[in-house]
Amino acid sequence: MIAKRRKPRPTGPPPAHSPKRERDAADPAKAGPKRKSGEPVPPAAAGVLKRAGFISAGYSLVLIFILHLGVALGVAIGLLGFAIMVPMGLLIDRWRYRSQMRKWTGSRAGAK
């Protein structure tokens, strides 16, 4: 068995500056919101739009390829579903977030 050769360890002090750290320090909005440990993530419209888009696209494909509806009709029904799912998704996400926040603040109040 032949022993593997190890890489030499770097000598000297660490680098004086890090471009990534400087970039994050310059723009605190990119670093992300500061949340406490275990705090629920607030709802975001981008997540709701992605979810509604995937579901409506899948629904359109099912209508077109499995139920053999016309392409225009399948896409139209998919867009109608998308238009219904976005506000409903925002509402449900808001309810979920409020419920999680109540549980989280209740558990923190009980711990103090």
C-alpha positions as CSV (number, residue, x, y, z in Angstrom):
1,M,0.0,0.0,0.0
2,I,1.3,3.4,-1.0
3,A,0.7,6.3,1.3
4,K,-1.1,9.3,-0.1
5,R,0.9,12.5,-0.2
6,R,-0.6,15.3,1.8
7,K,-1.0,18.8,0.5
8,P,1.3,21.3,2.2
9,R,-0.5,23.4,4.7
10,P,-0.6,27.1,4.0
11,T,1.8,29.1,6.1
12,G,1.4,32.6,7.2
13,P,-1.5,34.7,8.3
14,P,-4.9,34.4,6.7
15,P,-5.8,36.8,3.9
16,A,-6.4,40.3,5.1
17,H,-9.6,40.8,3.1
18,S,-12.2,38.5,1.7
19,P,-14.2,39.8,-1.4
20,K,-17.2,37.8,-0.3
21,R,-17.3,39.3,3.2
22,E,-16.8,42.8,1.8
23,R,-19.6,42.3,-0.7
24,D,-22.0,41.0,2.1
25,A,-21.0,43.9,4.4
26,A,-21.5,46.5,1.7
27,D,-25.1,45.3,1.0
28,P,-26.8,44.0,4.1
29,A,-30.0,43.3,2.1
30,K,-28.3,40.5,0.2
31,A,-27.2,38.9,3.4
32,G,-30.8,38.1,4.2
33,P,-33.1,39.0,7.0
34,K,-31.9,38.3,10.6
35,R,-34.2,35.9,12.2
36,K,-34.0,34.3,15.6
37,S,-33.5,30.6,15.9
38,G,-36.6,28.6,15.0
39,E,-38.5,31.7,13.9
40,P,-40.9,30.9,11.0
41,V,-40.1,32.3,7.5
42,P,-42.5,35.0,6.4
43,P,-44.5,34.3,3.2
44,A,-43.1,35.5,-0.1
45,A,-45.0,36.2,-3.3
46,A,-42.2,34.6,-5.3
47,G,-42.8,31.2,-3.7
48,V,-46.5,31.4,-4.3
49,L,-46.0,32.4,-7.9
50,K,-43.6,29.4,-8.5
51,R,-46.0,27.0,-6.9
52,A,-49.0,28.2,-8.8
53,G,-47.0,28.2,-12.0
54,F,-45.9,24.6,-11.6
55,I,-49.3,23.4,-10.6
56,S,-51.1,25.2,-13.4
57,A,-48.5,24.0,-16.0
58,G,-48.9,20.4,-14.8
59,Y,-52.7,20.7,-14.8
60,S,-52.6,22.1,-18.4
61,L,-50.4,19.2,-19.5
62,V,-52.8,16.7,-17.9
63,L,-55.8,18.3,-19.7
64,I,-54.0,18.3,-23.0
65,F,-52.3,14.9,-23.1
66,I,-54.4,12.7,-20.8
67,L,-57.9,14.2,-21.3
68,H,-57.2,15.1,-24.9
69,L,-58.6,18.6,-24.7
70,G,-57.4,21.2,-27.3
71,V,-54.2,23.0,-26.6
72,A,-55.8,26.4,-26.5
73,L,-58.5,25.2,-24.1
74,G,-56.0,23.4,-21.9
75,V,-53.8,26.5,-21.7
76,A,-56.8,28.8,-21.0
77,I,-58.0,26.6,-18.2
78,G,-54.5,26.4,-16.8
79,L,-54.2,30.2,-16.8
80,L,-57.6,30.5,-15.1
81,G,-56.4,28.1,-12.5
82,F,-53.2,30.2,-12.1
83,A,-55.3,33.3,-11.6
84,I,-57.3,31.6,-8.9
85,M,-54.3,29.9,-7.1
86,V,-52.1,33.0,-6.7
87,P,-54.4,35.0,-4.3
88,M,-55.6,31.8,-2.6
89,G,-51.9,30.8,-2.1
90,L,-51.0,34.1,-0.6
91,L,-54.0,33.9,1.7
92,I,-53.1,30.4,2.9
93,D,-49.4,31.2,3.3
94,R,-50.4,34.3,5.4
95,W,-52.7,32.1,7.6
96,R,-49.9,29.5,8.0
97,Y,-47.3,32.1,8.9
98,R,-49.6,33.7,11.5
99,S,-50.3,30.3,13.1
100,Q,-46.7,29.4,13.2
101,M,-45.8,32.7,14.7
102,R,-48.5,32.2,17.4
103,K,-47.0,28.8,18.3
104,W,-43.5,30.1,18.2
105,T,-44.1,33.1,20.4
106,G,-46.2,30.9,22.7
107,S,-43.3,28.4,23.1
108,R,-40.8,31.2,23.7
109,A,-43.1,32.8,26.3
110,G,-43.4,29.5,28.1
111,A,-39.7,29.0,28.1
112,K,-39.0,32.4,29.8
